[in-house]
Amino acid sequence: MNASNIMKQAHNIARMTRKSFVSYRLALASGLKKAHKMNKPRATAKVENPLKVKNIVRESDKAILLNVTVKVSHYSNTSYEMWVPKSQVQEGHVSDWFASKERIIAVL
């Protein structure tokens, strides 16, 4: 949605809610926040396949040592051992957030 349509939507929200505000300017500011929030694109950058933990190299109280493949650039990947916090392993899978943060492609 373009900026002019968001502004129109904000004006409609402001007209409906202006009685609960002191001034129309405050109602419009609140309407802009709501309109922007409603039309904000949703993030869809998730790892398609869950990263199942298969072979645990070593384990401590708070972390697990795993063999992982990490994306280094568009053209190359590297495999090495990485300590993964146990809080980021849920039901035998590495969490999507941690995998995207550390650029983990696969767990070996």
N, C-alpha and C positions, 0 to 999 in steps of 0.2 A: 504494500500500500504506500502511495507516495505522500509527501508532506502535506499537500493541500487537503487530501482526504482525511488524514489524521487530524488536521486542524478543524475540519468540519465536524468530525466525530467529537472532538474536544468541546466545541461550541455547543453541540447537542447535549453532552453530558453536563456542561456548565449551566445551561438553561434549566435542565431538570433538577439540579441540586443547588441553585443559587440562593434559595430561601434559607438553607442551613449555613450559609457563609455570610460574613459581614459585607463583603464587596464582590462584584462580578469578577474582578481581577483574581481574587483568591479562588473563586469557583472555577475560573478558566485554568488556572495553574493546576488545580487538582484534576480537572478534566483532561488536561494534556498528559499528566502522569498516567492516568488510567488508560487513555487511548493509546499511548505509547506502549504501555505494558501489555495491552490486549493484542497489539499488532507486531510485537517483537518476534523475530524469527526464532524458532526453537532449535537448539543445538542437537544435531543428530550424528555427531562424530563418536560412534561407539565401535568397539571391536566386534566384528561379525560373529566369530566363533569364540566361545568361552575358552579360556586358557586353563586347561585341566592340568593339575599337578600330578605328574606320573612318577618320576624318579627323584626322591629326596636324597641329596648328597650328604648333608649334615643338618642337624636340628639343634637349636638352643631353646632357652626358655621363651624368648620373644621373637625369634626369626627362624626362617628355613632357608638353607642354601640350595638353590636350584640351578640347573643348566638352562639358560635362556638364549634365544636369538633376538638381537636388538637391531633395529633399523638405524644405520649410521647416516646414510644419505639416500637419495632416490635410487642409486644404483648398487649400493653395497649393504650387506648385513654382516653382523659379527656375532659369533656365539661365545659365551663365557659364563662363568658362575656368578650368580648375584644373590645377595642376601635379601629376602623378601620378608617384611614383617608379618607375623601371624595374623595381625588384625586386618591385613589386606588379602588374606586367603580365606574365602568363605565357601563352605560346602565343597572343598576340593578344587576350587577355581581361583585364579588370581583375579582380583577385582578389576573392572574395566577402567576405573579412574587411575589406579596405580599402573596398569599396563600402558595406558596412553601417556601418562606422565613420564615414564621411564622408556617409552618407545619399544615395549616388548612386543614382538610379533608372535613368538611361539615359545612354549615350554617344552624342552626336550626330555 
